[in-house]
Amino acid sequence: MKQSIGFNQFTTAFEAHGHSEQFSYEAQRALFDYLEQYEADTGEELELDVIALCCDYSGESPADIIRSYSINITDEADSDLVYDIVLHHLQENAGMAIGLDNGMILYQPY
């Protein structure tokens, strides 16, 4: 038996599992929207598993991602260009990557 949930129940589930700080509000919203679109595109109903989502997705700054994946970026690149390069790198190599308005990137680590 599956139950449809809205965004408020989605964020409440993270709080109930002690993971309310795992993702920013904006990242939670993007993840919720992404998962809903995935369900619509595939016709597959997903089960909400907060722990699995916390393991499968990450929200990080471009600088942290550059360090984690040793992405080669020149020192003179401006922040907008760096953001675009990192986002493109993740879109090419990770399962998914979404740029967020707060300068962070939500993605599936690889």
N, C-alpha and C positions, 0 to 999 in steps of 0.2 A: 504494500500500500504506500503510495507516494502522496506527499502534501505539497501544494504550491505555497511558496513564501514570497513575501515582498522584501524590499531592501531593509526595512526596519527589523524584520525577523532575522535577516542575514547578519546584520551587525550585532544584534542581540546574541546570536549563536556564538560569535567570536568572543563576546564579553563573558558568556556562560562558561566557555572553555578556557578563560584566562588569557586570551590572545587578542584583546581589544587593541593593543598597541602594535600588533604584528604589521599592520598596514595603516597608512594614513586614511582619513575619511575619503579622500579623493581616490586613493588606490582601491579601497573597498568598493566604492561606487563603480569604478572601471572594471574590477573583477566581476562584480555582480552582473553588470551589463554584458560583459564578454561571455559569461557562462549562460546567461539567458539567450543571447544571440546564437551561441553554440547549440543549445537545445532546439531553437527554432530552425536552424540550418540543417541539423542532422536528424531531427525527430526523436532524438534520444533524451530521455528524462534522466537528469543527474540527481544523485543523492548528496545532500549537504554533509560533507565531512570536513569540518574545520581544520583538524590536524593535517589531513592530506593536502588541503589547500595551502596551509602554511608551509608544508614541505615542497609543494609543487610550484609555487609562485613566490616571487620576491619583488619588493619595491625598493629601489636603491637610486642613489644619485649617480650621474654619469661618472664622476670621479671614482666612486667606489667600484663601479663596474669596470672601468679602465684598469684599476689595480687588480681586480679579481681575474680578469681575462687577458691581461697584458696587451691591451689594444694600443697600437702604436699611433700616437697623435703628436703632432709637432707642438712645441711650447707656444708658438705664436698664434695658434688657432684661437679664434674668439669663442666665447661660451656657446653661442648659438650653433656655430659650426661643430663644435665638440659634441653637443647634444645630438645633432643630426647624424654625425658619424657613428656615435655609440648606438643610437636607436636603429640605424640601418644595419649595423653589425649584428645586433641582436635579432632583428627581423630576418636576417639571412641565416643565422646559426641557431637560434633558440626556437622553441615551439611557438612562441608568440611574444610580442613586445608591443606595449602601448605607451606612448608618450603622454605624460600628465602635465596639466597646466602649472603645477607647483614646481616644475623642474626635475621631478623624479621620473623614473621609468619603471613600469610594472612589466615583469617578464617571467618566462619559465627558464630557470637556470639550466645550463647544459654541461 
